[in-house]
């Protein structure tokens, strides 16, 4: 058994939401915790950062092997 303390505003929100859904507060909280835990289990590293991967891509696919040559070309281009 778990005892849970909520601030008055959150407790009122839980009470109102449970009433609107026709649930007890315990059922609402239980379902909410289960849903939260399911989301934690499902999310892996790829899903967590999926919207960030490749966002700032340079457009070069050979940076790891040709980085020095690419850098030299950029310097030469700036100098004229």
PyMOL commands that place a pseudoatom at each C-alpha (Angstrom):
pseudoatom trace, name=CA, resn=UNK, resi=1, chain=A, elem=C, hetatm=0, pos=[0.000, 0.000, 0.000]
pseudoatom trace, name=CA, resn=UNK, resi=2, chain=A, elem=C, hetatm=0, pos=[1.218, 3.492, -0.844]
pseudoatom trace, name=CA, resn=UNK, resi=3, chain=A, elem=C, hetatm=0, pos=[0.186, 6.737, 0.749]
pseudoatom trace, name=CA, resn=UNK, resi=4, chain=A, elem=C, hetatm=0, pos=[0.380, 9.683, -1.595]
pseudoatom trace, name=CA, resn=UNK, resi=5, chain=A, elem=C, hetatm=0, pos=[0.365, 13.344, -0.657]
pseudoatom trace, name=CA, resn=UNK, resi=6, chain=A, elem=C, hetatm=0, pos=[-0.645, 15.877, -3.269]
pseudoatom trace, name=CA, resn=UNK, resi=7, chain=A, elem=C, hetatm=0, pos=[-0.800, 19.631, -3.167]
pseudoatom trace, name=CA, resn=UNK, resi=8, chain=A, elem=C, hetatm=0, pos=[-4.401, 20.885, -2.909]
pseudoatom trace, name=CA, resn=UNK, resi=9, chain=A, elem=C, hetatm=0, pos=[-4.637, 22.013, -6.546]
pseudoatom trace, name=CA, resn=UNK, resi=10, chain=A, elem=C, hetatm=0, pos=[-3.429, 18.684, -7.916]
pseudoatom trace, name=CA, resn=UNK, resi=11, chain=A, elem=C, hetatm=0, pos=[-5.675, 16.765, -5.566]
pseudoatom trace, name=CA, resn=UNK, resi=12, chain=A, elem=C, hetatm=0, pos=[-8.676, 18.777, -6.761]
pseudoatom trace, name=CA, resn=UNK, resi=13, chain=A, elem=C, hetatm=0, pos=[-7.717, 18.131, -10.376]
pseudoatom trace, name=CA, resn=UNK, resi=14, chain=A, elem=C, hetatm=0, pos=[-7.431, 14.393, -9.678]
pseudoatom trace, name=CA, resn=UNK, resi=15, chain=A, elem=C, hetatm=0, pos=[-10.787, 14.415, -7.891]
pseudoatom trace, name=CA, resn=UNK, resi=16, chain=A, elem=C, hetatm=0, pos=[-12.533, 16.270, -10.724]
pseudoatom trace, name=CA, resn=UNK, resi=17, chain=A, elem=C, hetatm=0, pos=[-10.947, 14.161, -13.445]
pseudoatom trace, name=CA, resn=UNK, resi=18, chain=A, elem=C, hetatm=0, pos=[-11.811, 10.891, -11.695]
pseudoatom trace, name=CA, resn=UNK, resi=19, chain=A, elem=C, hetatm=0, pos=[-15.385, 12.054, -11.223]
pseudoatom trace, name=CA, resn=UNK, resi=20, chain=A, elem=C, hetatm=0, pos=[-15.697, 13.090, -14.895]
pseudoatom trace, name=CA, resn=UNK, resi=21, chain=A, elem=C, hetatm=0, pos=[-14.350, 9.715, -16.035]
pseudoatom trace, name=CA, resn=UNK, resi=22, chain=A, elem=C, hetatm=0, pos=[-16.478, 7.732, -13.607]
pseudoatom trace, name=CA, resn=UNK, resi=23, chain=A, elem=C, hetatm=0, pos=[-13.447, 6.336, -11.799]
pseudoatom trace, name=CA, resn=UNK, resi=24, chain=A, elem=C, hetatm=0, pos=[-12.279, 6.341, -8.232]
pseudoatom trace, name=CA, resn=UNK, resi=25, chain=A, elem=C, hetatm=0, pos=[-9.238, 8.472, -7.472]
pseudoatom trace, name=CA, resn=UNK, resi=26, chain=A, elem=C, hetatm=0, pos=[-7.284, 5.287, -6.791]
pseudoatom trace, name=CA, resn=UNK, resi=27, chain=A, elem=C, hetatm=0, pos=[-8.198, 3.849, -10.183]
pseudoatom trace, name=CA, resn=UNK, resi=28, chain=A, elem=C, hetatm=0, pos=[-7.243, 7.054, -11.972]
pseudoatom trace, name=CA, resn=UNK, resi=29, chain=A, elem=C, hetatm=0, pos=[-3.892, 7.262, -10.192]
pseudoatom trace, name=CA, resn=UNK, resi=30, chain=A, elem=C, hetatm=0, pos=[-3.210, 3.538, -10.767]
pseudoatom trace, name=CA, resn=UNK, resi=31, chain=A, elem=C, hetatm=0, pos=[-3.967, 3.842, -14.497]
pseudoatom trace, name=CA, resn=UNK, resi=32, chain=A, elem=C, hetatm=0, pos=[-1.876, 6.997, -14.758]
pseudoatom trace, name=CA, resn=UNK, resi=33, chain=A, elem=C, hetatm=0, pos=[1.129, 5.348, -13.136]
pseudoatom trace, name=CA, resn=UNK, resi=34, chain=A, elem=C, hetatm=0, pos=[0.830, 2.274, -15.370]
pseudoatom trace, name=CA, resn=UNK, resi=35, chain=A, elem=C, hetatm=0, pos=[0.631, 4.428, -18.497]
pseudoatom trace, name=CA, resn=UNK, resi=36, chain=A, elem=C, hetatm=0, pos=[3.660, 6.457, -17.390]
pseudoatom trace, name=CA, resn=UNK, resi=37, chain=A, elem=C, hetatm=0, pos=[5.674, 3.292, -16.750]
pseudoatom trace, name=CA, resn=UNK, resi=38, chain=A, elem=C, hetatm=0, pos=[4.689, 1.867, -20.161]
pseudoatom trace, name=CA, resn=UNK, resi=39, chain=A, elem=C, hetatm=0, pos=[5.946, 5.025, -21.858]
pseudoatom trace, name=CA, resn=UNK, resi=40, chain=A, elem=C, hetatm=0, pos=[9.245, 4.783, -19.996]
pseudoatom trace, name=CA, resn=UNK, resi=41, chain=A, elem=C, hetatm=0, pos=[9.701, 1.167, -21.082]
pseudoatom trace, name=CA, resn=UNK, resi=42, chain=A, elem=C, hetatm=0, pos=[8.930, 1.871, -24.722]
pseudoatom trace, name=CA, resn=UNK, resi=43, chain=A, elem=C, hetatm=0, pos=[11.259, 4.808, -25.220]
pseudoatom trace, name=CA, resn=UNK, resi=44, chain=A, elem=C, hetatm=0, pos=[14.775, 3.926, -26.282]
pseudoatom trace, name=CA, resn=UNK, resi=45, chain=A, elem=C, hetatm=0, pos=[17.674, 6.208, -27.179]
pseudoatom trace, name=CA, resn=UNK, resi=46, chain=A, elem=C, hetatm=0, pos=[16.619, 6.457, -30.823]
pseudoatom trace, name=CA, resn=UNK, resi=47, chain=A, elem=C, hetatm=0, pos=[13.047, 7.442, -29.970]
pseudoatom trace, name=CA, resn=UNK, resi=48, chain=A, elem=C, hetatm=0, pos=[14.179, 9.983, -27.388]
pseudoatom trace, name=CA, resn=UNK, resi=49, chain=A, elem=C, hetatm=0, pos=[16.370, 11.873, -29.844]
pseudoatom trace, name=CA, resn=UNK, resi=50, chain=A, elem=C, hetatm=0, pos=[14.732, 11.004, -33.136]
pseudoatom trace, name=CA, resn=UNK, resi=51, chain=A, elem=C, hetatm=0, pos=[13.672, 14.573, -33.872]
pseudoatom trace, name=CA, resn=UNK, resi=52, chain=A, elem=C, hetatm=0, pos=[17.262, 15.788, -33.280]
pseudoatom trace, name=CA, resn=UNK, resi=53, chain=A, elem=C, hetatm=0, pos=[19.286, 13.276, -35.307]
pseudoatom trace, name=CA, resn=UNK, resi=54, chain=A, elem=C, hetatm=0, pos=[20.467, 14.833, -38.531]
pseudoatom trace, name=CA, resn=UNK, resi=55, chain=A, elem=C, hetatm=0, pos=[18.855, 18.162, -37.716]
pseudoatom trace, name=CA, resn=UNK, resi=56, chain=A, elem=C, hetatm=0, pos=[22.139, 20.033, -38.064]
pseudoatom trace, name=CA, resn=UNK, resi=57, chain=A, elem=C, hetatm=0, pos=[23.652, 17.890, -40.790]
pseudoatom trace, name=CA, resn=UNK, resi=58, chain=A, elem=C, hetatm=0, pos=[26.583, 19.351, -42.709]
pseudoatom trace, name=CA, resn=UNK, resi=59, chain=A, elem=C, hetatm=0, pos=[25.609, 17.546, -45.853]
pseudoatom trace, name=CA, resn=UNK, resi=60, chain=A, elem=C, hetatm=0, pos=[28.990, 15.784, -45.980]
pseudoatom trace, name=CA, resn=UNK, resi=61, chain=A, elem=C, hetatm=0, pos=[28.898, 12.002, -45.708]
pseudoatom trace, name=CA, resn=UNK, resi=62, chain=A, elem=C, hetatm=0, pos=[32.670, 11.607, -45.541]
pseudoatom trace, name=CA, resn=UNK, resi=63, chain=A, elem=C, hetatm=0, pos=[33.584, 13.850, -42.590]
pseudoatom trace, name=CA, resn=UNK, resi=64, chain=A, elem=C, hetatm=0, pos=[35.280, 11.136, -40.570]
pseudoatom trace, name=CA, resn=UNK, resi=65, chain=A, elem=C, hetatm=0, pos=[37.700, 10.157, -43.331]
pseudoatom trace, name=CA, resn=UNK, resi=66, chain=A, elem=C, hetatm=0, pos=[38.152, 13.463, -45.211]
pseudoatom trace, name=CA, resn=UNK, resi=67, chain=A, elem=C, hetatm=0, pos=[37.792, 16.046, -42.449]
pseudoatom trace, name=CA, resn=UNK, resi=68, chain=A, elem=C, hetatm=0, pos=[41.259, 17.551, -42.946]
pseudoatom trace, name=CA, resn=UNK, resi=69, chain=A, elem=C, hetatm=0, pos=[40.815, 17.991, -46.688]
pseudoatom trace, name=CA, resn=UNK, resi=70, chain=A, elem=C, hetatm=0, pos=[37.340, 19.498, -46.246]
pseudoatom trace, name=CA, resn=UNK, resi=71, chain=A, elem=C, hetatm=0, pos=[38.714, 21.936, -43.662]
pseudoatom trace, name=CA, resn=UNK, resi=72, chain=A, elem=C, hetatm=0, pos=[41.562, 22.962, -45.976]
pseudoatom trace, name=CA, resn=UNK, resi=73, chain=A, elem=C, hetatm=0, pos=[39.088, 23.554, -48.807]
pseudoatom trace, name=CA, resn=UNK, resi=74, chain=A, elem=C, hetatm=0, pos=[36.982, 25.802, -46.585]
pseudoatom trace, name=CA, resn=UNK, resi=75, chain=A, elem=C, hetatm=0, pos=[40.067, 27.840, -45.572]
pseudoatom trace, name=CA, resn=UNK, resi=76, chain=A, elem=C, hetatm=0, pos=[41.162, 28.174, -49.201]
pseudoatom trace, name=CA, resn=UNK, resi=77, chain=A, elem=C, hetatm=0, pos=[37.677, 29.328, -50.196]
pseudoatom trace, name=CA, resn=UNK, resi=78, chain=A, elem=C, hetatm=0, pos=[37.680, 32.035, -47.517]
pseudoatom trace, name=CA, resn=UNK, resi=79, chain=A, elem=C, hetatm=0, pos=[41.073, 33.358, -48.562]
pseudoatom trace, name=CA, resn=UNK, resi=80, chain=A, elem=C, hetatm=0, pos=[39.975, 33.863, -52.110]
for i in range(1, 80): cmd.bond("trace and resi %d" % i, "trace and resi %d" % (i + 1))
show_as sticks, trace
zoom trace
